Amino acid sequence: MTNDKRDARKAIEDLELDKHLAAAGAAAAKLAQQAVGAAGGFAADHRDQAHDFLGKAQGEIDRVTGGKAQGVVSTVRSGLAAGVDIVAEQAPDRGAGEDPPADPPSSGV
């Protein structure tokens, strides 16, 4: 091992970078969980509106095209509606309280 590598390894150990990176990773994971929960909560609160909008859009497209694109539009609508439902399922349970703390990622040490 060269002196530069030893110096770098020593600096990493002295600064406890592995611990700081593990803490940053845990904080990022918790933030991501909160963002998914917020998006899921919004989707759950507005699921019916989204499905109604998709139905109206499908009806308008069918009207304008004379039903020529009905199969494609129906497939797209079904996919979008399923997507809304999948996101809505990510909503946190309303009575569950706080999320459990995220496990920090392994630092490999």
Backbone as a ProteinNet text record, in pm:
[ID]
protein_1_A
[PRIMARY]
MTNDKRDARKAIEDLELDKHLAAAGAAAAKLAQQAVGAAGGFAADHRDQAHDFLGKAQGEIDRVTGGKAQGVVSTVRSGLAAGVDIVAEQAPDRGAGEDPPADPPSSGV
[TERTIARY]
85.8	0	90.4	56.4	138.9	107	197.3	177	51.3	19.3	-102.1	-228.2	-228.8	-344.2	-355.8	-240.7	-242.6	-292.3	-246	-288.6	-439.5	-488.6	-632	-713.1	-668.1	-739.5	-739.8	-626.8	-615.4	-710.3	-718.1	-807.8	-953.1	-988.9	-1125.8	-1156.9	-1063.5	-1084.3	-1091.2	-1002.5	-1000.2	-1130.1	-1184.2	-1306.5	-1433.7	-1417.9	-1531.1	-1632.8	-1581.1	-1667.8	-1771	-1734.3	-1829.6	-1952.8	-1933.3	-2047.1	-2131	-2064.4	-2138.1	-2216.5	-2155.5	-2224.9	-2343.8	-2328.2	-2439.2	-2554.1	-2521.6	-2626.2	-2694.2	-2616.2	-2674.9	-2763.6	-2721.4	-2802.2	-2933.9	-2928.8	-3050.3	-3145.3	-3089.5	-3173.5	-3237.2	-3160.9	-3214.7	-3324.8	-3305.6	-3406.9	-3535.4	-3523	-3641.2	-3714.1	-3639.1	-3699.3	-3772.2	-3711.7	-3775.6	-3905.3	-3903.1	-4024.8	-4134.3	-4096.6	-4194.5	-4252	-4167	-4213.9	-4311.2	-4279.6	-4368.3	-4500.9	-4494.3	-4616.7	-4701.2	-4635.6	-4709.7	-4776.2	-4703.6	-4762	-4876.9	-4857	-4962.6	-5084.8	-5062.5	-5175.5	-5253.7	-5182.1	-5248.3	-5329.3	-5268.7	-5338.9	-5461.1	-5446.8	-5560	-5673.2	-5637.2	-5738.3	-5808.9	-5742.9	-5798.7	-5821.5	-5824.6	-5840.9	-5969.5	-6079.7	-6207.5	-6205.6	-6147.2	-6137.7	-6053.8	-5944.3	-5857.3	-5930.3	-6001.8	-6076.3	-6187.8	-6256.1	-6360	-6300.6	-6187.5	-6121.3	-6082.7	-6026	-5986.7	-6107.9	-6219.4	-6342.2	-6392.4	-6388	-6431.4	-6339	-6209.3	-6113.3	-6136.4	-6160.7	-6187.1	-6313.3	-6416.8	-6541.3	-6523.3	-6445.9	-6422.6	-6338.9	-6238	-6156.6	-6242.1	-6326	-6416.2	-6510.5	-6559.7	-6651.5	-6581	-6460.4	-6387.7	-6344.2	-6302.2	-6252.6	-6362.7	-6483	-6591.3	-6572.2	-6499.9	-6478.6	-6370.2	-6300.7	-6199.4	-6079.6	-6053	-5937.3	-5980.9	-6102.7	-6158.6	-6072.7	-6022.3	-5941.8	-5813.7	-5743.4	-5617.7	-5644.2	-5744.7	-5776.7	-5819.4	-5895.2	-5938.4	-5817.8	-5724.1	-5603.8	-5521.4	-5504.2	-5428.7	-5499.2	-5630.6	-5706.5	-5690.8	-5700.2	-5685.9	-5548.3	-5444.4	-5308.9	-5290.8	-5344.2	-5333.9	-5411.4	-5530.3	-5610.2	-5539.3	-5476.5	-5400.8	-5282	-5219.2	-5108	-5151.9	-5266.1	-5320.4	-5345.1	-5401	-5429.3	-5301.3	-5198.7	-5071.5	-5009.6	-5010.9	-4955.7	-5039.3	-5172	-5260.3	-5236.3	-5198.2	-5170.7	-5047.3	-4966.2	-4845.9	-4875.3	-5000	-5037.2	-5017.3	-4964.2	-4948.9	-5085.8	-5090.8	-5215.4	-5248.7	-5372.1	-5411.8	-5399.4	-5416	-5411.9	-5285.5	-5186.1	-5068.5	-4965.8	-4976	-4877.3	-4754.9	-4638.5	-4515.2	-4464.9	-4388.2	-4323.9	-4211.5	-4182.6	-4069.4	-3940.8	-3837.1	-3711.8	-3651.1	-3589.3	-3525.1	-3394.9	-3367.6	-3240.9	-3130.2	-3021.9	-2913.2	-2847.4	-2802.5	-2736.2	-2604.4	-2567	-2443.6	-2324.9	-2228	-2111.1	-2004.2	-2029.7	-1935.1	-1814.7	-1817.7	-1705	-1737.9
-118	0	124.3	220.8	341.5	433.5	528.1	624	706.8	741.2	819.2	742.6	613.2	531.5	520.6	504	496.6	627.8	738.1	869.4	888.9	846.6	860	772.4	648.5	557.8	614.1	668.2	726.8	846.1	930	1046.4	1001.1	897.8	844.6	793.3	720.9	668.6	781.3	879.7	991.4	1072.6	1090.6	1170.1	1088.3	957.6	867	881.7	886.8	905.8	795.4	672.6	563.1	585.8	638.2	665.4	780.8	884	998.7	959.6	877.4	831.9	742.9	658.5	573.7	659.6	763.4	852.4	928	974.9	1045.8	952	828.2	729.4	701.7	691.3	667.4	786	907.1	1026.9	1033.7	999.7	1000.6	895.9	778.7	673.4	716.9	781.8	828.6	936	1026.8	1131.4	1070.1	970.3	903.4	834.8	771.3	706.7	810	924.2	1030.4	1084.5	1099.5	1149.5	1050.9	922.6	820	821.6	835.6	841.5	963.5	1078.4	1200.3	1186.7	1133.5	1113.3	1012.9	906.6	807.1	865.1	948.8	1012.3	1103.4	1180.2	1268.5	1186.1	1079.4	994.4	928.1	883.8	820.3	920.6	1044.3	1147	1190.4	1175.6	1224.7	1113.4	990.8	875.8	885.8	915.2	922.6	1033.5	1147.4	1257	1215.6	1146.3	1102.6	1005	910.1	813.4	882.5	977.7	1053.1	1129.7	1196.1	1270.7	1178.2	1062.8	968.7	921.2	899.3	860	969.7	1093.5	1205.9	1223.6	1210.2	1222.9	1113.5	992.4	882.9	911.1	958.4	989.7	1098.5	1201.6	1311.5	1264.8	1183.5	1131.3	1043.3	960.2	876.4	962.4	1071.2	1160	1225	1277	1348.8	1254.5	1133.9	1039.5	950.2	966.8	880.2	736.3	717.4	583.8	504.3	566.9	495.1	452.6	523.1	491.3	429.7	378.8	331.9	226.3	129.5	22.6	75.7	160.3	216.3	306.5	391.9	485.1	408.3	304.1	223.4	158	109.9	47.9	150.6	269.2	374.7	417.2	433.5	473.3	369.3	243.4	137	140.7	162.3	170	288.7	404	522.7	504.6	447.3	423.7	326.7	224.2	129.4	199.6	290.1	366.1	451.6	517.1	597.4	507.4	390.7	298.6	249.3	220.9	174.4	282.6	406.6	516.5	536.4	529	547.9	442	322.2	215.6	244.4	340.3	375.7	473.9	516.5	610	543.9	619.5	562.2	537.7	439.7	415.4	539.1	582.1	707.7	703	586.5	579	517.3	496.4	421.5	506.2	637.3	720.6	738.8	742.2	767	640.3	663.1	552.5	499	368.8	316.4	375.5	388.1	445.3	355.7	419.5	345.5	283.7	161.4	98	165.6	206.1	268.1	164.7	206.6	109.9	62.2	-58.2	-113.5	-39.2	-6.8	64.3	-32	-160.2	-259.8	-277.3	-214.7	-222.3	-314.4
0	0	0	-84.6	-92.1	24.5	46.1	154.4	132.9	7.2	-21.3	19.9	-8.9	28.6	180.7	247.9	394.5	454.1	396.9	445.8	425.3	310.5	282.9	377.3	396.1	486.6	628.9	672	806.1	819.9	716.4	720.3	730	655.2	660.5	800.6	858.4	993.3	1095.5	1083	1178.2	1173.2	1054.7	1040	1064	1083.7	1103.2	990.1	867	751.4	736.2	769.4	755.5	843.1	962.9	1052.5	999	949	894.7	769.3	685.3	564.6	600.2	702.1	745.3	797.9	874.2	926.3	813	716.2	601.7	520.9	504	432.3	503.5	635	713.6	703.3	708	695.7	557.8	454.2	318	302.2	361.3	353.6	422.7	537.8	610.4	530	469.9	387.7	268	206.2	92.8	136.5	253.7	304.8	329.6	383.3	408.7	278.1	175.3	45.8	-18.2	-11.3	-65.9	10	141.6	221.8	188.3	167.2	133	-3.1	-100.3	-233.6	-225.5	-147.5	-131.1	-62.9	37.8	106.3	12.7	-69.2	-165.5	-265.2	-316.7	-413.3	-349.9	-224.9	-156.9	-134.6	-97.8	-73.5	-200.9	-314.3	-440.5	-542.9	-496.4	-586.4	-667.7	-602.9	-674.9	-779.7	-745.4	-841.9	-962.6	-937.5	-1046.7	-1137.7	-1078	-1158.1	-1236.7	-1176.1	-1247.1	-1365	-1341.7	-1448	-1563.1	-1532	-1636.1	-1716.4	-1647.4	-1717.3	-1809.8	-1761.2	-1845	-1964.8	-1942.1	-2052	-2155.1	-2111	-2203.1	-2283.8	-2217.4	-2286.8	-2391.2	-2357.6	-2451	-2570.6	-2545.1	-2655.4	-2745.7	-2686.8	-2766.8	-2850	-2791.7	-2864	-2982.4	-2957.9	-3063	-3175.3	-3139.8	-3241.4	-3296.6	-3246.9	-3291.8	-3247.7	-3139.2	-3083.5	-3154.1	-3250.4	-3327.8	-3242.6	-3136	-3051.1	-2918.7	-2915.3	-2789.3	-2720.6	-2794.6	-2734.3	-2672.4	-2745.4	-2695.2	-2575.5	-2587.8	-2479.1	-2354.4	-2371.1	-2256.6	-2187.5	-2267.3	-2210.5	-2132.8	-2191.6	-2125.3	-1996.8	-2003.7	-1884.1	-1773.4	-1808.1	-1708	-1644	-1725	-1671.9	-1579.1	-1618.3	-1533.4	-1402.6	-1411.9	-1291.6	-1197.7	-1254.8	-1172.1	-1106.4	-1178.5	-1121.2	-1004.4	-1018	-907	-786	-810.7	-700.5	-632.7	-712	-655	-567.3	-615.8	-535.8	-409.4	-422.6	-307.4	-199.8	-241.5	-145.2	-59.9	-101.1	-26.5	86.9	97.9	203.7	339.7	435.2	569.4	631.6	719.4	791.8	872.7	864.6	929.1	1081.3	1141.9	1287.7	1342.5	1258.4	1301.2	1375.3	1370.7	1438.5	1351.5	1415.8	1341.7	1274.3	1166.5	1098.1	1186.1	1176.6	1251.4	1195.6	1277.1	1226.8	1119.8	1022.4	914.5	965.8	921.4	956.7	876.9	942.8	866.7	777.9	660.1	572	633.4	600.2	651.7	592.3	675.8	627.5	576.2	588.8	542.4	633.3	751	843.4	956.7
[MASK]
+++++++++++++++++++++++++++++++++++++++++++++++++++++++++++++++++++++++++++++++++++++++++++++++++++++++++++++

